[in-house]
């Protein structure tokens, strides 16, 4: 849009696009008319103030966002800049801007649904970000990261003041501090931004102050307006400068004659069409870029523009020079000569291929999920973790419990479950939260349990509930989602079955005899399996010139899922050690340890000196070999330090408890930080390695979670802090490594107070010699 306004507020000039947009192509309906007829009430006062400023200022450029009214009553939103000029010898304002109505529509659409919001934000060309009230970045979409040249990892360590040039920091800090202190919900501001490569760009951004759970945050939507600023400063410069700006636009720009032969296109249009400026010189017609059907559609649009002078928005498909099909959107309008005669057409082009695909996918997904949820016989629900209120519940609640969806959303948990079942449900929820804090469990795990629920008439039904946690982008639990199925008939059948079974004493006696025989057979099989398992475990600690080694192994049953192995690499006198814990217990877990032993021995020959590679390959093998189980493990290698001073322990961890290091000189005990996911669960997981330097007398302890999760008769868990304190107490001056391990095992046994063990226990100690 390009307009000139006299200081008294009267339009003195408007380009064809503006006349088409605001006056339906009728020049007489805008030229000579006051701007107040076209300015929406929300923008009236800012425009008046702006005109008043222009009477007193002759050297500044003003950037504004305005809502305008067209002759047919349509509201459009524009954003642009203006500067004072002399037009026909009279003080005037020259303004250039663009129609950003679609951007406003996008902002409104962001509020429709969380899924739409996430998709639109991630694919939006504008920068969208979130800051704490202190200005620390917590999120920015890909377009914003690309604009600033940052990655998410580098940006999220910054405050917004870190990306503002030094000379502008004080001004910009004062502006946004005023928004926070005065609680202004929305501001628009233009400011310079420092890219990571040191270049400065200008952005125009809307910043919205919101409160989430009582905590203030800033949400921002920003756009690079550097080119727009350059255009505003270049209005009085040469045609060459005008063309230079067009060549730097991200949007494609074209000009044609009346026959549709291109007379100009910018670089962006080259990229969109796949043609070059050499093709332009040979005279490329728009019909050569598209199918006959699409060409006819464009021809009809050009014809309407010629007849009416109004802008047309054209959506069409093209075939690029390389044969690739793309979907484009063009805003086309008429080109006039000085005699106001139409001499051709021009327009702005955008590639909307991905946007159309995303919109189609969003519509299809939304239809699919809504159809599934609305027609399921099970109740589909979503529960907020903080309030424990339902945020969604499907129509099946009417048939199952006699309630409407609105009544179901208003229910509290005590309205859903009878007292005894309510305590059980909350207990299950809290237990899963405790598991989540250990980091040893699959974050996407699901839980299934049975309970009773009230119906609308006060009676109860039995239901089966299947649920899992919902998390935000940082992995924090924000709620639960699940399904509820009516199993009253099944429970009734089970009860009838149980009543019938009470009268089958003879059958019970027979089954008891069969069971006794099976137990005896299982006992024999277990003893045989125990012998095999003991055969694959080390019979005594390995000998090493680098370290003294000791271990203690105490399975919960005759067979256990804990596992260890040692490997002496004679070529460099290094020692490899593996400790692991297979999920489950008994014969099945023991069999898996034998399988792991076979796989481990094979991998050690090739990857024994590379802990990360070893665990990565072991993870891939176990995903195929034991899909219903997983393994937590640490593999490390002890070697002489490269500088000859002491030794090193390099290890990689897969979901296993952290190693403990004891420093003899300092007399300190601490956990060694490391990361890594359990083995056998996920594809292509990387297990980074950690290197620990050890001096003579330093010790390292590897152990399984049976020590940490030990419970006493009061159902108290031993825990990580107590375990670290126990290792510290076990190191009396000059106590041998063997005595230290014995002291640890004795203390754990005393903590159990004779209560049944719930897991195997294995601990390995190394002392640098």
KOLTOR-555416 format. One line per field, with one value per residue (C-alpha): residue number from 1; x, y, z. Coordinates in Angstrom, 2 decimals. Example, Ala and Ser with C-alpha at 12.3 -4.5 7.8 and 13.67 -1.06 7.14 Angstrom:
BEGIN
balum (1;2);
X (12.30;13.67);
Y (-4.50;-1.06);
Z (7.80;7.14);
This chain:
BEGIN
balum (1;2;3;4;5;6;7;8;9;10;11;12;13;14;15;16;17;18;19;20;21;22;23;24;25;26;27;28;29;30;31;32;33;34;35;36;37;38;39;40;41;42;43;44;45;46;47;48;49;50;51;52;53;54;55;56;57;58;59;60;61;62;63;64;65;66;67;68;69;70;71;72;73;74;75;76;77;78;79;80;81;82;83;84;85;86;87;88;89;90;91;92;93;94;95;96;97;98;99;100;101;102;103;104;105;106;107;108;109;110;111;112;113;114;115;116;117;118;119;120;121;122;123;124;125;126;127;128;129;130;131;132;133;134;135;136;137;138;139;140;141;142;143;144;145;146;147;148;149;150;151;152;153;154;155;156;157;158;159;160;161;162;163;164;165;166;167;168;169;170;171;172;173;174;175;176;177;178;179;180;181;182;183;184;185;186;187;188;189;190;191;192;193;194;195;196;197;198;199;200;201;202;203;204;205;206;207;208;209;210;211;212;213;214;215;216;217;218;219;220;221;222;223;224;225;226;227;228;229;230;231;232;233;234;235;236;237;238;239;240;241;242;243;244;245;246;247;248;249;250;251;252;253;254;255;256;257;258;259;260;261;262;263;264;265;266;267;268;269;270;271;272;273;274;275;276;277;278;279;280;281;282;283;284;285;286;287;288;289;290;291;292;293;294;295;296;297;298;299;300;301;302;303;304;305;306;307;308;309;310;311;312;313;314;315;316;317;318;319;320;321;322;323;324;325;326;327;328;329;330;331;332;333;334;335;336;337;338;339;340;341;342;343;344;345;346;347;348;349;350;351;352;353;354;355;356;357;358;359;360;361;362;363;364;365;366;367;368;369;370;371;372;373;374;375;376;377;378;379;380;381;382;383;384;385;386;387;388;389;390;391;392;393;394;395;396;397;398;399;400;401;402;403;404;405;406;407;408;409;410;411;412;413;414;415;416;417;418;419;420;421;422;423;424;425;426;427;428;429;430;431;432;433;434;435;436;437;438;439;440;441;442;443;444;445;446;447;448;449;450;451;452;453;454;455;456;457;458;459;460;461;462;463;464;465;466;467;468;469;470;471;472;473;474;475;476;477;478;479;480;481;482;483;484;485;486;487;488;489;490;491;492;493;494;495;496;497;498;499;500;501;502;503;504;505;506;507;508;509;510;511;512;513;514;515;516;517;518;519;520;521;522;523;524;525;526;527;528;529;530;531;532;533;534;535;536;537;538;539;540;541;542;543;544;545;546;547;548;549;550;551;552;553;554;555;556;557;558;559;560;561;562;563;564;565;566;567;568;569;570;571;572;573;574;575;576;577;578;579;580;581;582;583;584;585;586;587;588;589;590;591;592;593;594;595;596;597;598;599;600;601;602;603;604;605;606;607;608;609;610;611;612;613;614;615;616;617;618;619;620;621;622;623;624;625;626;627;628;629;630;631;632;633;634;635;636;637;638;639;640;641;642;643;644;645;646;647;648;649;650;651;652;653;654;655;656;657;658;659;660;661;662;663;664;665;666;667;668;669;670;671;672;673;674;675;676;677;678;679;680;681;682;683;684;685;686;687;688;689;690;691;692;693;694;695;696;697;698;699;700;701;702;703;704;705;706;707;708;709;710;711;712;713;714;715;716;717;718;719;720;721;722;723;724;725;726;727;728;729;730;731;732;733;734;735;736;737;738;739;740;741;742;743;744;745;746;747;748;749;750;751;752;753;754;755;756;757;758;759;760;761;762;763;764;765;766;767;768;769);
X (0.00;1.26;-0.68;-0.14;-2.19;-2.31;-1.65;-5.38;-6.11;-7.30;-6.14;-4.18;-2.78;-3.29;-1.72;-3.97;-3.64;-4.87;-7.76;-8.72;-8.50;-10.31;-12.57;-13.33;-11.22;-13.17;-10.56;-13.17;-14.31;-10.93;-8.99;-10.04;-11.82;-10.81;-8.89;-11.43;-13.90;-11.54;-9.96;-11.55;-12.60;-9.84;-7.19;-8.84;-6.99;-3.51;-3.98;-5.04;-2.04;0.21;-1.06;-0.58;3.01;3.68;2.76;5.61;8.16;9.86;12.59;11.25;9.76;6.83;5.86;2.23;-0.28;-3.78;-7.22;-8.96;-12.55;-13.17;-16.18;-18.09;-17.48;-14.69;-12.03;-8.42;-5.27;-2.18;1.34;3.80;5.71;5.26;7.51;6.83;7.05;5.91;3.23;2.14;3.88;1.80;3.02;1.90;2.65;3.83;3.00;3.95;2.56;1.30;-1.95;-1.36;-4.98;-4.00;-1.44;-4.18;-6.35;-3.44;-3.15;-6.86;-6.55;-3.77;-6.35;-8.65;-6.88;-3.59;-2.81;-3.54;-1.43;1.56;1.39;0.91;3.65;6.18;5.45;4.83;7.15;6.88;8.94;6.92;8.55;7.93;9.89;9.68;8.76;12.51;13.08;14.69;13.81;11.92;10.72;11.17;9.82;12.09;11.49;12.72;15.80;16.65;16.14;18.52;21.00;20.68;19.89;17.41;20.31;22.18;19.10;17.51;20.60;20.00;17.96;16.20;18.64;21.51;20.26;19.84;22.77;24.58;23.51;19.81;19.71;18.65;15.83;14.39;14.68;12.71;10.00;9.27;9.70;6.93;4.69;5.28;4.89;1.83;0.34;-0.25;-1.67;-0.38;2.26;3.64;7.21;10.00;13.56;17.02;18.08;21.62;21.94;24.36;26.69;26.94;24.65;21.82;18.30;15.10;11.94;8.40;6.81;3.63;4.34;1.47;1.61;-0.17;-0.44;-0.17;-1.10;-0.41;3.04;3.52;5.04;5.68;4.53;5.86;5.11;7.86;8.65;11.85;11.04;14.57;13.59;10.49;12.60;14.98;12.04;10.73;14.14;14.47;11.17;12.92;15.83;16.32;14.59;17.77;17.39;13.75;14.79;17.49;14.86;12.66;15.60;16.11;12.46;11.63;8.36;8.35;7.47;6.57;5.40;3.80;2.42;-1.24;-0.54;0.90;4.53;6.86;8.72;10.31;10.63;12.87;15.23;12.60;10.33;13.24;13.49;9.74;9.51;12.88;13.62;16.41;16.75;17.97;14.52;12.98;14.94;13.63;10.06;8.47;4.66;2.82;1.09;4.41;4.74;1.49;-1.07;-3.71;-6.43;-4.41;-3.47;-7.17;-7.83;-5.09;-6.31;-9.81;-8.37;-6.27;-9.37;-11.40;-8.57;-8.53;-12.29;-12.65;-9.21;-9.58;-6.87;-7.32;-5.90;-5.02;-4.16;-2.62;-0.14;2.98;5.56;9.07;11.85;13.15;9.70;8.75;5.10;4.45;1.37;1.58;-0.57;-0.41;-1.93;-2.21;-3.25;-3.24;-0.25;-1.01;0.92;0.95;-2.27;-4.04;-4.30;-3.75;-0.52;-0.11;-0.21;1.99;1.83;3.40;3.88;4.26;4.95;2.10;2.78;3.70;0.99;-1.68;-0.30;-0.29;-3.82;-5.08;-3.29;-4.63;-8.20;-7.92;-6.30;-8.86;-11.71;-10.18;-9.51;-12.87;-14.65;-12.84;-13.43;-17.06;-18.08;-16.08;-18.12;-15.37;-15.23;-12.23;-11.05;-8.26;-7.38;-5.38;-2.47;-2.59;-6.32;-7.35;-10.31;-11.46;-10.67;-12.32;-14.73;-16.37;-20.11;-19.89;-20.33;-24.06;-24.61;-22.22;-22.96;-26.07;-24.31;-23.89;-20.43;-20.81;-21.84;-18.86;-16.42;-17.74;-17.22;-14.49;-12.77;-14.76;-17.92;-16.69;-15.28;-16.67;-14.39;-12.40;-11.78;-10.93;-8.02;-6.78;-6.90;-5.02;-2.48;-1.84;-1.40;1.08;3.00;3.47;4.70;7.32;8.44;8.77;11.18;13.65;14.18;14.28;10.87;9.54;8.04;5.38;4.29;0.60;-1.22;-4.36;-6.46;-10.03;-12.31;-15.95;-17.62;-20.92;-23.71;-26.24;-28.80;-26.31;-25.59;-22.08;-20.55;-17.19;-14.82;-11.39;-9.22;-6.27;-4.22;-0.88;0.76;0.62;3.81;4.85;7.86;10.20;8.93;7.07;3.83;0.82;-2.00;-3.28;-5.24;-7.09;-10.13;-12.73;-14.52;-17.59;-16.68;-19.66;-20.87;-17.39;-17.05;-20.49;-19.41;-16.20;-18.17;-20.49;-17.45;-15.92;-19.15;-19.31;-15.68;-16.38;-18.33;-15.63;-13.58;-12.66;-11.46;-9.42;-7.84;-6.91;-5.51;-3.59;-1.88;-1.06;0.27;2.43;3.99;4.50;6.15;8.53;9.35;9.82;12.10;14.23;14.26;15.17;18.07;19.33;18.95;20.75;23.73;23.84;23.53;26.24;28.47;28.30;28.95;32.56;33.61;36.13;37.26;39.68;43.37;44.57;47.75;45.61;42.98;41.92;38.47;35.81;32.09;29.03;26.05;22.82;19.84;16.29;15.43;17.61;17.68;18.18;18.21;21.42;24.46;28.19;31.24;34.93;37.24;41.04;42.41;45.94;47.17;47.03;46.49;43.08;40.09;36.48;33.56;29.81;27.05;23.40;19.88;17.24;13.61;11.73;12.91;13.11;13.71;12.74;15.09;17.89;17.46;17.78;21.03;22.41;21.38;22.97;26.18;26.36;25.63;28.04;30.97;30.48;30.30;33.29;35.64;34.90;33.71;35.22;37.41;34.54;31.82;29.47;29.62;29.31;26.04;24.62;25.08;23.88;20.72;19.95;20.52;18.25;15.38;15.12;16.05;13.96;11.13;9.09;11.99;14.65;18.11;19.75;23.53;26.90;29.88;33.27;36.95;39.79;43.07;46.32;46.10;47.67;49.94;51.11;49.62;46.99;44.33;41.07;37.62;35.67;32.07;28.65;25.31;21.96;19.24;21.37;21.96;24.91;28.40;29.83;33.44;35.39;38.37;40.94;42.94;39.85;37.82;34.73;32.04;29.84;27.75;29.30;26.89;26.01;23.09;21.67;18.37;17.68;18.61;16.10;13.37;14.08;15.76;18.97;19.56;23.05;24.75;27.44;30.61;32.13;35.81;36.79;40.43;41.53;44.59;46.02;43.54;40.49;37.56;34.59;31.41;28.91;25.64;22.07;18.89;18.18;20.24;18.41;14.89;15.34;12.31;11.88;8.82;7.50;7.55;10.33;12.64;16.42;17.02;20.00;21.04;21.16;23.14;25.78;26.03;26.36;29.33;30.94;30.57;31.92;35.29;37.11;40.84;42.85;39.78;40.31;37.92;36.49;35.63;33.99;31.64;30.83;29.97;27.61;25.81;25.43;23.92;21.36;20.38;19.86;17.69;15.43;14.59;13.81;11.17;11.06;13.51;11.93;14.95;18.40;21.49;24.90;27.75;31.24;34.12;37.41;40.39;43.23;46.54);
Y (0.00;3.50;6.63;10.37;12.28;16.04;17.31;18.08;14.34;14.33;11.61;13.23;10.06;6.28;3.58;1.15;-1.58;0.76;2.00;-1.59;-2.64;0.29;1.70;-1.28;0.22;3.55;6.31;8.98;7.21;7.78;10.69;13.97;12.13;12.39;9.48;9.24;7.58;4.63;4.34;1.84;3.21;1.27;3.15;6.62;8.20;6.87;8.24;11.66;11.80;10.73;13.52;16.07;14.90;15.35;19.06;19.55;17.08;17.03;14.43;11.30;8.09;6.56;2.87;2.07;-0.75;0.38;-1.14;0.28;0.05;-0.67;0.80;-2.47;-2.48;-5.07;-4.51;-4.96;-4.61;-2.86;-2.34;0.12;3.34;6.97;9.98;13.70;15.01;17.92;16.75;19.31;21.89;21.01;19.40;15.79;12.33;9.52;6.04;2.59;-0.55;-4.06;-5.88;-8.01;-9.05;-12.69;-12.31;-11.09;-14.02;-16.32;-14.88;-15.54;-19.06;-19.83;-19.88;-22.47;-25.62;-26.68;-29.04;-26.36;-23.91;-26.23;-27.03;-23.42;-22.14;-24.70;-23.97;-20.22;-17.92;-15.28;-15.60;-16.82;-17.03;-17.17;-15.48;-15.49;-12.18;-11.66;-11.96;-15.43;-17.35;-20.62;-21.22;-19.98;-21.56;-22.69;-19.51;-17.39;-19.54;-19.31;-15.55;-15.11;-17.78;-19.60;-23.15;-23.86;-24.91;-21.61;-19.37;-20.82;-19.78;-16.13;-13.23;-10.99;-8.17;-10.39;-10.10;-6.30;-4.12;-2.39;1.11;0.10;-2.03;0.73;1.99;-1.47;-2.59;0.48;-0.16;-3.76;-3.03;-0.45;-3.05;-5.40;-2.79;-1.13;-4.54;-3.65;-6.78;-6.05;-3.79;-3.37;-2.16;-2.11;-2.60;-3.69;-7.30;-8.69;-11.97;-14.64;-13.80;-10.19;-8.63;-6.34;-6.71;-4.82;-6.58;-5.44;-7.46;-7.82;-8.74;-10.09;-10.29;-13.40;-15.19;-18.96;-20.43;-17.07;-16.66;-13.85;-14.66;-12.68;-14.14;-12.48;-12.59;-10.89;-10.32;-9.23;-5.72;-4.86;-4.89;-2.83;-0.18;-0.15;0.29;3.23;4.93;4.21;5.78;8.88;7.00;5.66;2.85;0.81;1.00;-0.03;-3.08;-3.95;-4.10;-6.34;-8.66;-9.08;-9.86;-13.33;-13.21;-13.58;-10.49;-10.47;-8.14;-9.18;-7.50;-7.84;-11.17;-12.66;-12.65;-11.88;-8.57;-8.78;-11.15;-11.01;-13.67;-15.14;-15.64;-17.34;-19.84;-20.43;-21.12;-22.76;-20.44;-17.88;-14.32;-15.79;-17.42;-14.01;-12.44;-15.13;-14.16;-16.75;-16.74;-17.82;-20.60;-22.45;-22.83;-24.67;-27.16;-26.02;-26.17;-23.96;-21.59;-21.13;-20.31;-17.66;-16.25;-15.77;-14.02;-11.66;-10.94;-9.98;-7.71;-6.05;-5.45;-4.34;-3.08;-5.02;-7.16;-10.93;-13.63;-16.65;-20.11;-22.31;-25.13;-24.86;-27.25;-25.95;-26.21;-29.32;-30.98;-30.44;-29.51;-26.71;-24.86;-21.06;-18.17;-14.87;-11.47;-10.02;-6.52;-4.28;-2.19;1.27;3.73;7.45;7.75;5.44;2.71;-0.92;-2.15;-5.46;-7.23;-7.54;-9.45;-11.01;-14.81;-17.13;-20.88;-22.38;-26.07;-27.01;-24.83;-26.57;-29.99;-29.03;-27.63;-30.78;-33.03;-30.97;-31.23;-34.98;-35.66;-33.55;-35.36;-38.76;-38.11;-36.44;-39.33;-41.89;-40.02;-39.11;-42.63;-44.76;-46.88;-46.27;-42.92;-40.92;-38.31;-35.84;-34.87;-31.78;-32.74;-29.57;-29.24;-32.91;-31.58;-33.09;-30.87;-33.21;-36.14;-37.94;-38.46;-42.14;-40.93;-40.51;-44.19;-45.55;-43.33;-41.34;-37.93;-35.26;-34.18;-30.87;-32.67;-34.99;-32.09;-30.47;-33.60;-33.86;-37.22;-37.76;-37.49;-40.27;-42.94;-44.37;-43.62;-46.87;-46.79;-43.06;-43.63;-46.48;-44.38;-41.48;-43.97;-45.37;-41.83;-40.88;-44.15;-43.47;-39.94;-41.42;-43.88;-41.02;-39.17;-42.09;-41.80;-45.62;-46.09;-45.53;-41.99;-43.19;-46.16;-46.86;-48.19;-50.35;-50.98;-51.69;-49.64;-48.80;-45.57;-43.88;-43.54;-40.70;-42.67;-43.32;-46.97;-48.14;-49.97;-51.70;-50.12;-50.83;-47.69;-47.43;-44.24;-42.57;-39.23;-36.16;-34.05;-30.65;-30.02;-30.11;-33.56;-32.19;-33.99;-31.71;-34.22;-37.68;-39.06;-42.33;-44.44;-46.02;-49.26;-50.76;-54.26;-54.78;-57.81;-59.30;-58.81;-60.38;-63.39;-63.67;-63.64;-66.36;-68.34;-67.99;-69.08;-72.12;-72.99;-73.23;-76.44;-78.08;-79.50;-82.62;-80.61;-78.41;-81.44;-82.86;-79.56;-79.28;-82.61;-81.52;-78.23;-79.99;-82.12;-79.01;-77.19;-80.08;-80.02;-76.24;-76.65;-79.09;-76.81;-73.83;-75.69;-76.63;-73.05;-71.81;-73.98;-72.60;-69.00;-69.43;-70.91;-67.71;-65.40;-64.78;-67.24;-64.82;-61.23;-60.76;-60.01;-56.65;-54.57;-51.43;-52.07;-54.38;-55.84;-57.23;-57.90;-59.19;-60.86;-61.74;-62.79;-62.39;-65.94;-68.83;-67.14;-63.44;-60.83;-59.06;-59.71;-58.89;-59.78;-58.85;-58.80;-58.55;-56.98;-58.38;-56.19;-53.02;-54.41;-52.67;-54.19;-54.07;-54.41;-54.84;-54.67;-55.05;-55.62;-57.36;-56.37;-59.11;-61.97;-65.74;-68.19;-65.81;-63.06;-65.60;-66.92;-63.40;-62.88;-65.95;-64.49;-61.14;-62.97;-64.49;-61.17;-59.29;-61.66;-61.22;-57.42;-57.12;-58.51;-55.54;-52.71;-53.55;-50.43;-48.08;-48.01;-45.79;-48.03;-51.13;-50.00;-48.58;-51.93;-53.88;-51.72;-52.58;-56.31;-56.41;-54.55;-57.58;-60.33;-59.36;-56.99;-57.57;-56.81;-54.18;-53.98;-51.29;-51.46;-49.75;-50.78;-49.25;-49.81;-49.22;-48.16;-46.37;-42.61;-41.26;-38.93;-41.85;-40.38;-42.74;-44.57;-43.69;-45.24;-44.51;-45.70;-45.38;-45.75;-47.11;-46.28;-47.72;-46.10;-43.66;-44.92;-43.79;-42.56;-42.43;-40.04;-41.27;-38.04;-35.84;-38.51;-37.66;-39.80;-38.66;-39.85;-39.53;-37.64;-39.46;-39.86;-42.74;-44.57;-48.20;-50.77;-52.59;-49.91;-47.33;-47.30;-45.35;-44.08;-42.66;-43.48;-40.82;-41.84;-40.24;-40.44;-40.47;-39.97;-42.06;-41.79;-44.52;-45.44;-44.00;-46.39;-46.77;-48.68;-50.08;-51.53;-52.49;-50.78;-53.46;-51.37;-48.09;-49.61;-51.77;-51.48;-52.22;-53.38;-49.79;-49.68;-47.05;-47.00;-46.84;-44.22;-42.61;-40.21;-42.96;-45.22;-42.51;-41.98;-45.75;-45.97;-43.01;-44.69;-47.98;-46.34;-46.42;-45.63;-48.47;-50.75;-53.23;-53.16;-56.59;-55.37;-52.26;-54.34;-56.67;-53.65;-52.32;-55.68;-56.02;-52.54;-53.27;-56.55;-54.73;-52.10;-54.88;-55.88;-59.37;-58.19;-60.05;-58.88;-57.35;-57.36;-58.83;-57.03;-56.82;-54.43;-54.26;-52.24;-51.15;-49.62;-47.95;-49.58);
Z (0.00;-0.86;0.14;0.61;3.22;3.64;7.18;7.52;7.13;3.45;1.02;-1.84;-3.46;-3.27;-5.43;-7.36;-4.74;-1.97;-4.12;-4.90;-1.25;0.40;-2.32;-4.55;-7.37;-7.46;-7.14;-6.48;-3.30;-1.59;-3.18;-1.52;1.29;4.99;6.44;9.29;6.87;6.47;9.94;12.34;15.74;17.49;15.46;15.28;18.20;17.23;13.70;15.00;17.31;14.47;12.19;14.96;15.44;11.71;11.95;14.40;13.07;9.72;9.95;11.66;10.31;12.19;12.24;13.03;12.98;11.89;11.44;8.35;7.07;3.40;1.56;2.01;5.80;5.87;8.54;7.39;9.45;8.03;9.33;7.83;8.12;7.14;6.61;6.04;2.45;0.26;-2.18;-4.80;-2.63;0.45;3.71;3.58;4.89;2.60;3.99;2.82;4.39;3.90;4.57;7.71;8.23;7.83;10.61;12.97;11.89;12.67;16.19;16.77;15.38;17.85;20.63;19.01;20.16;21.62;18.74;16.13;18.16;18.25;14.52;13.48;15.80;14.57;10.88;11.15;9.23;11.97;15.14;18.14;21.57;25.31;28.14;31.91;33.48;34.05;30.30;30.19;27.03;27.58;23.99;20.44;17.25;14.37;12.34;15.24;15.85;12.15;12.18;15.14;14.01;17.36;18.34;21.12;23.35;22.96;23.04;26.19;28.17;27.25;28.56;26.02;26.90;25.66;22.05;22.10;20.88;23.79;22.73;22.85;26.02;28.42;26.18;25.44;29.08;30.19;27.59;28.60;32.30;31.91;30.27;33.21;35.97;34.40;33.57;29.93;28.32;24.80;23.25;19.75;19.49;16.91;18.06;16.88;17.53;17.62;15.69;16.86;13.93;15.17;12.56;13.68;12.28;13.08;14.22;14.88;17.63;19.63;23.25;25.34;29.14;30.41;33.74;33.83;37.20;38.80;37.21;34.65;31.24;28.08;24.74;21.62;17.90;15.91;12.27;10.59;9.34;8.28;4.62;5.36;7.08;4.17;1.80;3.79;3.68;-0.04;-1.17;-2.52;-4.08;-7.58;-9.48;-9.05;-5.29;-5.65;-7.67;-5.12;-2.39;-4.51;-5.09;-1.31;-0.55;0.68;-1.25;-5.01;-7.04;-10.74;-13.50;-16.82;-19.90;-20.89;-22.62;-19.44;-20.59;-17.71;-17.93;-14.47;-11.53;-8.48;-7.13;-4.86;-7.88;-9.66;-6.83;-6.75;-10.48;-10.95;-13.93;-14.38;-15.63;-18.94;-19.29;-18.58;-21.44;-23.80;-22.87;-20.55;-20.43;-17.29;-19.27;-19.66;-15.88;-15.22;-16.48;-19.01;-16.34;-13.97;-16.80;-17.59;-13.94;-13.92;-17.24;-15.79;-12.73;-14.90;-17.01;-13.92;-12.76;-16.18;-16.09;-12.46;-11.44;-8.20;-6.66;-6.96;-4.73;-6.88;-5.59;-8.24;-8.87;-11.00;-12.42;-11.74;-14.29;-12.49;-12.78;-9.13;-8.45;-5.94;-4.67;-4.81;-3.64;-5.51;-4.76;-8.28;-9.30;-12.39;-13.56;-14.93;-17.10;-16.52;-18.48;-16.01;-18.64;-17.63;-19.22;-17.46;-14.14;-11.04;-7.81;-4.75;-4.66;-1.70;-1.67;0.38;-0.42;3.14;4.65;2.58;3.52;7.21;7.04;5.33;7.82;10.73;9.46;8.84;12.22;14.02;12.28;13.04;16.72;17.27;15.53;17.67;20.93;20.25;19.15;21.56;23.98;26.55;28.34;27.07;29.59;30.41;34.02;35.08;37.38;39.49;40.14;39.63;37.58;34.29;31.30;28.76;28.94;26.00;25.34;26.42;30.02;29.31;28.49;31.12;34.14;33.14;33.18;30.50;29.39;31.25;34.46;34.09;33.70;36.87;38.98;41.61;42.14;45.36;43.25;40.96;43.33;46.60;49.60;49.66;45.94;45.98;48.39;46.19;43.01;44.64;46.03;42.55;41.18;43.94;43.52;39.81;40.61;42.99;40.31;37.84;40.13;40.11;36.34;36.06;34.47;30.98;30.90;28.43;30.54;31.09;34.16;34.20;37.33;38.42;40.68;41.40;40.20;41.03;38.46;38.33;40.43;43.26;42.42;41.53;38.58;38.18;35.65;34.20;33.92;31.52;31.94;31.23;32.09;29.84;29.73;28.40;26.14;29.15;30.20;33.26;34.13;33.47;33.64;32.86;29.90;29.85;29.10;31.37;30.42;32.12;33.39;35.71;33.73;33.77;37.53;38.03;35.96;37.97;41.20;39.91;38.87;42.32;43.99;41.75;42.49;46.23;45.59;43.56;46.45;44.58;41.61;43.92;45.54;42.16;40.98;44.26;43.60;40.07;41.36;43.94;41.21;39.08;42.00;42.46;38.76;38.87;41.87;39.92;36.90;39.09;40.67;37.21;36.03;39.17;38.37;34.83;36.04;38.67;35.98;33.88;36.86;37.98;40.66;42.13;41.51;38.58;39.11;37.82;38.03;38.15;40.82;43.62;42.95;45.32;45.03;46.93;45.21;47.03;44.82;46.18;45.07;44.04;40.64;40.07;37.35;38.46;36.31;36.15;34.11;34.01;30.98;31.17;27.98;27.96;25.07;27.22;30.76;30.96;32.74;31.46;33.87;33.18;35.80;34.86;36.17;34.01;34.69;36.56;38.78;38.86;36.01;33.19;34.38;34.92;31.36;30.03;31.95;30.16;26.81;27.75;28.67;25.18;23.41;25.69;25.06;21.31;21.46;23.83;21.21;18.92;21.18;24.58;24.68;23.69;26.39;24.34;21.25;23.41;25.08;21.82;20.02;23.08;23.12;19.47;20.06;23.14;21.40;19.09;21.53;24.60;23.51;26.69;29.07;29.51;31.06;33.15;32.96;33.33;31.23;31.89;31.33;33.83;32.22;33.01;32.71;29.51;31.52;33.67;36.86;38.35;36.37;34.57;34.67;31.47;31.52;29.86;31.68;30.51;33.08;35.94;39.38;39.36;40.35;43.71;44.04;47.31;47.35;49.92;50.24;50.78;52.61;50.50;48.89;45.98;43.04;39.57;37.25;34.01;31.61;29.59;28.93;29.87;27.19;25.01;25.09;22.37;18.96;18.21;21.77;22.41;25.75;26.32;28.17;31.28;32.31;35.99;37.14;40.13;42.37;44.57;47.30;45.49;45.17;42.79;43.63;41.08;42.42;41.51;42.73;45.34;47.78;47.06;47.04;50.16;52.52;56.23;58.16;58.34;54.51;54.57;51.55;52.13;49.41;47.64;50.43;53.06;50.69;50.15;53.92;54.43;52.00;53.79;57.22;55.87;55.05;58.38;58.11;56.53;56.22;53.34;50.39;51.30;54.82;53.42;51.23;54.15;56.31;53.60;53.23;57.01;57.32;54.57;56.23;59.56;57.81;56.40;60.02;58.75;56.23;52.89;50.24;47.09;44.77;44.10;45.40;43.68;44.52;42.99;44.42;42.78;44.57;42.63;43.62);
